[in-house]
Amino acid sequence: MSRDPARPRSAYSAWRKIPTRWADNDVYGHVNNVVYYSWFDTAVNAELVERGLLDIENGAMIGLVVETSCRYFAPLAFPQAVDAGVRVARLGTSSVRYEVGIFAEGSEEAAAEGHFIHVYVDRETRRPVPLPEDWRAGLSKLI
């Protein structure tokens, strides 16, 4: 089965260095697949917080994940550090498709890449809300 190649580093506009932990390795000697999803969440939400968009404690709006995927290309293992690249692939009315590339520190080739889609909802009602203009402007810089 053939598949599309991974995106290069140049496809991503925001970066976060993430250390691996001893507990990330599984019995096969590499980082377990579920850890990558945690890295996706960490990279995207940290970017939103640092850009002053997401207030995780008091914001009126929160993001709910409605879809995720990950493709794996090369193993990673503790004690490697990873670089997580983030980009916005689609900016909807109340949703955003984030794409994340996971690279071994210093590598030009992705070890994994994936996406997740947040639907932004009112914190109390859990009903979708349109993205505010400051969010649209901030997220547009990641496209």
N, CA and C of each residue as an Amber inpcrd file, in Angstrom:
protein
   429
   0.8440000  -1.1800000   0.0000000   0.0000000   0.0000000   0.0000000
   0.8880000   1.2420000   0.0000000   0.7010000   2.1210000  -0.9540000
   1.4680000   3.3630000  -0.9810000   0.6520000   4.4550000  -0.3050000
   1.3660000   5.4530000   0.2110000   0.6770000   6.5660000   0.8450000
   1.4430000   7.8470000   0.5920000   0.7740000   8.9440000   0.7670000
   1.4070000  10.2410000   0.5660000   2.5470000  10.4130000   1.5600000
   3.6150000  11.0720000   1.1440000   4.7230000  11.3190000   2.0730000
   4.3310000  12.3460000   3.1300000   5.0910000  12.3680000   4.1960000
   4.8640000  13.3420000   5.2610000   5.2320000  14.7350000   4.7780000
   4.6270000  15.7330000   5.3880000   4.9640000  17.1240000   5.0770000
   6.3400000  17.4610000   5.6340000   7.0650000  18.3570000   4.9680000
   8.3680000  18.7920000   5.4780000   8.2090000  19.8140000   6.6080000
   9.3110000  20.0940000   7.2910000   9.3090000  21.1170000   8.3450000
   8.7450000  22.4440000   7.8610000   9.0450000  22.7930000   6.6310000
   8.6280000  24.0920000   6.0940000   7.1080000  24.2470000   6.0040000
   6.3520000  23.1720000   6.1520000   4.8940000  23.2410000   6.0890000
   4.2770000  23.8060000   7.3670000   5.0650000  23.8990000   8.4220000
   4.5570000  24.3080000   9.7290000   5.1050000  25.6800000  10.1110000
   4.2630000  26.4770000  10.7720000   4.6680000  27.8500000  11.0740000
   4.9170000  28.1160000  12.5540000   4.4920000  27.2620000  13.4400000
   4.7180000  27.4510000  14.8770000   5.3600000  26.1790000  15.4250000
   6.2680000  26.3460000  16.3750000   7.0430000  25.1990000  16.8700000
   7.0800000  25.1380000  18.3780000   7.1190000  23.9170000  18.8930000
   7.2300000  23.6650000  20.3230000   8.1470000  22.4680000  20.5260000
   9.1280000  22.6330000  21.4010000  10.0140000  21.5210000  21.7720000
   9.3640000  20.7660000  22.9300000   9.3140000  19.4450000  22.8030000
   8.6850000  18.6090000  23.8270000   9.6550000  17.4880000  24.1970000
  10.0160000  17.3580000  25.4640000  10.8900000  16.2450000  25.8590000
  10.0880000  14.9470000  25.9490000  10.7060000  13.8620000  25.5830000
  10.0700000  12.5670000  25.8620000  10.3380000  12.2180000  27.3200000
   9.5290000  11.3250000  27.8460000   9.6850000  10.8650000  29.2260000
   9.9300000   9.3520000  29.2020000  10.5370000   8.8570000  30.2290000
  10.7750000   7.4200000  30.3590000   9.4620000   6.6570000  30.1910000
   8.3840000   7.1730000  30.7790000   7.0880000   6.4910000  30.7420000
   6.4530000   6.4990000  29.3500000   6.9700000   7.3020000  28.4180000
   6.4130000   7.3390000  27.0630000   6.7380000   6.0870000  26.2610000
   7.8540000   5.4290000  26.5940000   8.2440000   4.2160000  25.8690000
   7.3180000   3.0710000  26.2350000   7.0740000   2.2050000  25.2750000
   6.2850000   1.0090000  25.5640000   7.2070000  -0.2180000  25.5780000
   6.6380000  -1.3870000  25.6860000   7.4490000  -2.6030000  25.7950000
   8.2360000  -2.9040000  24.5260000   7.8890000  -2.2400000  23.4250000
   8.6080000  -2.4460000  22.1770000   9.7980000  -1.5080000  22.0200000
  10.0420000  -0.6600000  23.0200000  11.2200000   0.1950000  23.0290000
  11.0880000   1.5100000  22.2800000   9.8470000   1.9040000  21.9650000
   9.6470000   3.2040000  21.3230000   8.4540000   3.9070000  21.9630000
   8.2940000   5.1850000  21.6450000   7.1780000   5.9520000  22.1890000
   5.8680000   5.3230000  21.7170000   4.9640000   5.1020000  22.6590000
   3.6820000   4.4810000  22.3590000   2.8090000   5.4300000  21.5440000
   1.9880000   4.8610000  20.6850000   1.1750000   5.6580000  19.7700000
   0.2780000   6.6800000  20.4630000  -0.2530000   6.3820000  21.6270000
  -1.1700000   7.3220000  22.2790000  -0.4760000   8.6010000  22.7300000
   0.8250000   8.5560000  22.9400000   1.5720000   9.7300000  23.3920000
   1.5500000  10.8260000  22.3310000   1.5220000  10.4500000  21.0710000
   1.5220000  11.4330000  19.9890000   0.2980000  12.3440000  20.0740000
  -0.8410000  11.7870000  20.4430000  -2.0530000  12.5900000  20.5730000
  -1.9190000  13.6060000  21.7040000  -1.2480000  13.2360000  22.7530000
  -0.9710000  14.1720000  23.8430000  -0.0700000  15.3030000  23.3530000
   0.9170000  14.9690000  22.5360000   1.7990000  15.9950000  21.9700000
   1.0110000  16.9390000  21.0690000   0.0850000  16.4170000  20.2700000
  -0.7400000  17.2760000  19.4080000  -1.4990000  18.2880000  20.2620000
  -2.1530000  17.7800000  21.2960000  -2.9450000  18.6250000  22.1910000
  -2.0670000  19.6780000  22.8700000  -0.9080000  19.2570000  23.3460000
   0.0210000  20.1690000  24.0070000   0.4880000  21.2650000  23.0570000
   0.8820000  20.8960000  21.8580000   1.4160000  21.8690000  20.9010000
   0.3540000  22.8940000  20.5040000  -0.8400000  22.4540000  20.2000000
  -1.8900000  23.3690000  19.7540000  -2.3570000  24.2640000  20.8990000
  -2.6820000  23.6740000  22.0370000  -3.2100000  24.4830000  23.1320000
  -2.1730000  25.4410000  23.7080000  -0.9200000  25.0380000  23.7630000
   0.1290000  25.9540000  24.2180000   0.2510000  27.1310000  23.2530000
   0.1390000  26.8710000  21.9720000   0.2010000  27.9490000  20.9790000
  -0.9560000  28.9250000  21.1730000  -2.1460000  28.4010000  21.4100000
  -3.3170000  29.2570000  21.6230000  -3.1730000  30.1000000  22.8860000
  -2.6760000  29.4930000  23.9490000  -2.4740000  30.2270000  25.2010000
  -1.4310000  31.3220000  25.0050000  -0.2990000  30.9790000  24.3790000
   0.7740000  31.9540000  24.1840000   0.3620000  33.1040000  23.2740000
  -0.5430000  32.8580000  22.3590000  -1.0300000  33.9240000  21.4720000
  -2.1140000  34.7640000  22.1420000  -2.4620000  34.4230000  23.3880000
  -3.4730000  35.1810000  24.1220000  -4.8920000  34.9060000  23.6770000
  -5.0970000  33.7830000  22.9960000  -6.4320000  33.4430000  22.5120000
  -7.2060000  32.5820000  23.5070000  -6.5860000  31.5610000  24.0170000
  -7.2690000  30.5990000  24.8790000  -7.0380000  30.9100000  26.3540000
  -8.1320000  31.0980000  27.0690000  -8.0990000  31.2410000  28.5320000
  -8.6880000  29.9490000  29.0860000  -7.8150000  29.0230000  29.4680000
  -8.2840000  27.6820000  29.8400000  -9.1100000  27.6620000  31.1170000
  -8.9590000  28.6690000  31.9620000  -9.6980000  28.6730000  33.2290000
 -10.9720000  29.4970000  33.1910000 -10.9590000  30.6240000  32.4820000
 -12.0870000  31.5490000  32.5680000 -12.7060000  31.9360000  31.2370000
 -12.1860000  31.4250000  30.1330000 -12.7180000  31.8130000  28.8310000
 -14.1490000  31.3510000  28.6410000 -14.9210000  32.1680000  27.9380000
 -16.3200000  31.8220000  27.6650000 -16.4290000  30.7070000  26.6310000
 -15.3580000  30.5150000  25.8480000 -15.3600000  29.5540000  24.7550000
 -14.2890000  28.4940000  25.0080000 -14.6160000  27.2390000  24.7040000
 -13.6550000  26.1420000  24.8100000 -13.7070000  25.3260000  23.5200000
 -12.6320000  24.5900000  23.2400000 -12.5790000  23.7420000  22.0640000
 -12.8110000  22.2880000  22.4240000 -13.7080000  21.6480000  21.7200000
 -13.9530000  20.2180000  21.8800000 -13.4020000  19.4900000  20.6610000
 -12.6280000  18.4470000  20.8830000 -12.0770000  17.6700000  19.7760000
 -13.1700000  16.7690000  19.2160000 -13.3830000  16.8540000  17.8970000
 -14.4070000  16.0310000  17.2520000 -13.8300000  15.0340000  16.2580000
 -12.5230000  15.1860000  15.9350000 -11.8910000  14.2500000  14.9960000
 -10.3860000  14.3020000  15.1750000  -9.7480000  13.1380000  15.1150000
  -8.2910000  13.0760000  15.1820000  -7.7880000  11.9860000  14.2420000
  -6.5170000  12.1260000  13.8560000  -5.8380000  11.0530000  13.1270000
  -4.3390000  11.2360000  13.2870000  -3.6050000  10.1670000  13.0400000
  -2.1480000  10.2190000  13.0960000  -1.5850000   9.1850000  12.1300000
  -0.5340000   9.5950000  11.4070000   0.2240000   8.6720000  10.5490000
   1.6370000   8.6380000  11.1030000   2.1910000   7.4510000  11.1910000
   3.5190000   7.2600000  11.7730000   4.5090000   6.9000000  10.6670000
   5.7090000   7.4980000  10.7530000   6.7230000   7.2740000   9.7230000
   8.0280000   6.7050000  10.2670000   8.3710000   7.0550000  11.5020000
   9.6350000   6.5920000  12.0910000   9.4720000   6.5430000  13.6050000
  10.1140000   5.5920000  14.2640000   9.9800000   5.5020000  15.7140000
  10.7610000   6.5910000  16.4370000  10.2710000   6.9480000  17.6020000
  10.9520000   7.8450000  18.5290000  11.0670000   7.1160000  19.8520000
  12.0490000   7.4980000  20.6650000  12.2260000   6.8220000  21.9580000
  12.8670000   7.7780000  22.9560000  12.5550000   7.5590000  24.2250000
  13.2220000   8.2780000  25.3020000  14.7110000   7.9660000  25.2160000
  15.6030000   8.9320000  25.3290000  15.4390000  10.3130000  25.8080000
  15.4120000  11.3630000  24.7020000  14.9790000  11.0160000  23.5080000
  14.9100000  12.0050000  22.4340000  13.9670000  13.1510000  22.8050000
  14.2960000  14.3380000  22.3360000  13.3550000  15.4510000  22.3680000
  12.6980000  15.5240000  21.0000000  11.4820000  16.0300000  20.9630000
  10.7890000  16.1720000  19.6900000  10.4300000  17.6310000  19.4530000
  10.3230000  17.9800000  18.1840000   9.8430000  19.2800000  17.7570000
   8.4580000  19.0650000  17.1710000   7.4730000  19.7860000  17.7000000
   6.1050000  19.6880000  17.1920000   5.7910000  20.9460000  16.4040000
   5.5260000  20.7870000  15.1180000   5.1450000  21.9040000  14.2560000
   3.6340000  21.9590000  14.1310000   3.0860000  23.1720000  14.1660000
   1.6330000  23.3620000  14.1060000   1.2860000  24.2600000  12.9290000
   0.1870000  23.9310000  12.2870000  -0.3660000  24.7980000  11.2550000
  -1.8840000  24.6770000  11.2810000  -2.5550000  25.6680000  10.7550000
  -4.0040000  25.6260000  10.5930000  -4.2790000  25.2930000   9.1390000
  -5.0110000  24.2050000   8.9180000  -5.3330000  23.7830000   7.5570000
  -6.6910000  24.3080000   7.1040000  -7.5940000  24.5210000   8.0650000
  -8.9280000  25.0250000   7.7250000  -9.4780000  25.8140000   8.8890000
  -9.9910000  26.9790000   8.5620000 -10.5900000  27.8670000   9.5550000
 -12.0590000  28.0210000   9.1900000 -12.9320000  27.3640000   9.9640000
 -14.3610000  27.4290000   9.6910000 -15.0390000  28.5010000  10.5260000
 -16.3480000  28.4460000  10.5720000 -17.1130000  29.4150000  11.3570000
 -16.8960000  29.1960000  12.8480000 -16.9930000  27.9350000  13.2880000
 -16.8000000  27.6130000  14.7040000 -15.8090000  26.4620000  14.8950000
 -15.1350000  26.0740000  13.8260000 -14.2080000  24.9470000  13.9230000
 -12.8720000  25.2850000  13.2810000 -11.8520000  24.5540000  13.7230000
 -10.5010000  24.7180000  13.1790000  -9.8910000  23.3330000  13.0060000
  -9.2950000  23.1070000  11.8520000  -8.5270000  21.8850000  11.6330000
  -7.0570000  22.2430000  11.8130000  -6.4660000  21.6960000  12.8700000
  -5.0510000  21.8730000  13.1490000  -4.3070000  20.6600000  12.6140000
  -3.1410000  20.8960000  12.0180000  -2.2660000  19.8080000  11.5940000
  -0.9580000  19.9520000  12.3400000  -0.4340000  18.8150000  12.7930000
   0.7690000  18.8070000  13.6220000   1.7540000  17.7980000  13.0570000
   2.9960000  18.2370000  12.9050000   4.0830000  17.3500000  12.5080000
   4.9900000  17.1150000  13.6980000   5.3510000  15.8730000  13.9250000
   6.2570000  15.5100000  15.0160000   7.5860000  15.0910000  14.3950000
   8.6560000  15.7850000  14.7850000   9.9900000  15.5580000  14.2410000
  10.9530000  15.2470000  15.3740000  11.8340000  14.2720000  15.1900000
  12.9360000  14.1070000  16.1330000  13.7240000  15.4120000  16.1110000
  14.1880000  15.8350000  17.2610000  14.9170000  17.0970000  17.3580000
  16.0130000  17.1520000  16.2990000  15.9690000  18.2030000  15.4650000
  16.9740000  18.3970000  14.4330000  16.7330000  17.6540000  13.1370000
  15.7640000  16.7610000  13.0840000  15.4940000  15.9930000  11.8670000
  14.6470000  16.8050000  10.8980000  14.8960000  16.6140000   9.6240000
  14.0970000  17.2720000   8.5960000  12.8960000  16.4250000   8.1770000
  12.8890000  15.1540000   8.5720000  11.8140000  14.2480000   8.1800000
  10.8950000  13.9700000   9.3640000   9.6060000  14.0560000   9.1150000
   8.6210000  13.8320000  10.1720000   8.6240000  12.3780000  10.6260000
   8.5630000  12.1920000  11.9300000   8.3690000  10.8620000  12.4990000
   6.8890000  10.5100000  12.5080000   6.0460000  11.5400000  12.5860000
   4.5950000  11.3530000  12.5550000   3.9450000  12.6750000  12.1780000
   2.7390000  12.5720000  11.6800000   1.9420000  13.7730000  11.4450000
   0.4830000  13.4180000  11.6470000  -0.2530000  14.4010000  12.0810000
  -1.6610000  14.1390000  12.3180000  -2.4540000  15.4160000  12.3010000
  -3.7200000  15.2540000  12.6100000  -4.5850000  16.4250000  12.6990000
  -5.6030000  16.2030000  13.7980000  -6.1470000  17.2890000  14.2520000
  -7.3870000  17.2180000  15.0080000  -8.2180000  18.4440000  14.7320000
  -9.5160000  18.2580000  14.8980000 -10.4630000  19.3320000  14.6530000
 -11.1030000  19.7090000  15.9750000 -10.9970000  20.9950000  16.2910000
 -11.6980000  21.5630000  17.4440000 -12.9740000  22.2280000  16.9360000
 -14.0720000  21.9860000  17.6050000 -15.2700000  22.7980000  17.4420000
 -15.3370000  23.6470000  18.6960000 -15.4220000  24.9490000  18.5100000
 -15.4490000  25.8650000  19.6420000 -16.8840000  26.0890000  20.0800000
 -17.0840000  25.9180000  21.3870000 -18.4220000  25.9640000  21.9700000
 -18.4280000  26.8830000  23.1810000 -19.6320000  27.3240000  23.5370000
 -19.8200000  28.0770000  24.7710000 -19.5140000  27.1430000  25.9460000
 -18.7210000  27.6270000  26.8940000 -18.3070000  26.8060000  28.0400000
 -19.5070000  26.2410000  28.7900000 -20.5610000  27.0110000  28.9430000
 -21.7190000  26.5810000  29.7470000 -22.7100000  25.7280000  28.9570000
 -23.0860000  26.1850000  27.7720000 -24.1400000  25.4870000  27.0190000
 -23.6150000  24.3500000  26.1560000 -22.3180000  24.3830000  25.8600000
 -21.6750000  23.4110000  24.9720000 -22.2380000  23.4580000  23.5510000
 -22.7790000  24.5970000  23.1650000 -23.2800000  24.8110000  21.8100000
 -22.2250000  25.5600000  21.0100000 -22.0510000  25.2420000  19.7150000
 -21.0550000  25.9270000  18.8910000 -21.2700000  27.4390000  18.8680000
 -20.1390000  28.1500000  18.8520000 -20.1590000  29.6110000  18.7490000
 -19.1910000  30.0290000  17.6470000 -19.4950000  31.1230000  16.9540000
 -18.5620000  31.6090000  15.9270000 -17.2450000  32.0340000  16.5560000
 -16.1570000  31.8010000  15.8420000 -14.8440000  32.2370000  16.3160000
 -14.7970000  33.7650000  16.3370000 -14.3680000  34.3610000  17.4600000
 -14.2550000  35.8200000  17.5200000 -13.2020000  36.3300000  16.5320000
 -13.2960000  37.5900000  16.1950000 -12.3970000  38.1760000  15.2070000
 -10.9360000  38.0830000  15.6390000 -10.6260000  38.2580000  16.9410000
  -9.2250000  38.1520000  17.3810000  -8.7000000  36.7330000  17.1800000
  -9.5440000  35.7250000  17.3510000  -9.1430000  34.3480000  17.0900000
  -8.8820000  34.1540000  15.5960000  -9.7800000  34.6590000  14.7520000
  -9.6170000  34.4990000  13.3130000  -8.3060000  35.1500000  12.8540000
  -8.0280000  36.3340000  13.3780000  -6.7940000  37.0360000  13.0050000
  -5.5790000  36.2590000  13.4980000  -5.5850000  35.7920000  14.7380000
  -4.4590000  35.0410000  15.2870000  -4.2440000  33.7140000  14.5890000
  -5.3150000  32.9970000  14.3100000  -5.2040000  31.6890000  13.6630000
  -4.8470000  31.8180000  12.1830000  -5.2270000  32.8990000  11.5580000
  -4.8700000  33.1230000  10.1490000  -3.3590000  33.1470000   9.9550000
  -2.6250000  33.5540000  10.9900000  -1.1710000  33.5970000  10.9080000
  -0.5550000  32.1990000  10.8750000  -1.3360000  31.1790000  11.2220000
  -0.8450000  29.7960000  11.2220000  -1.2260000  29.0390000   9.9550000
  -1.9320000  29.6940000   9.0480000  -2.3540000  29.0210000   7.8060000
  -1.1700000  28.9420000   6.8570000
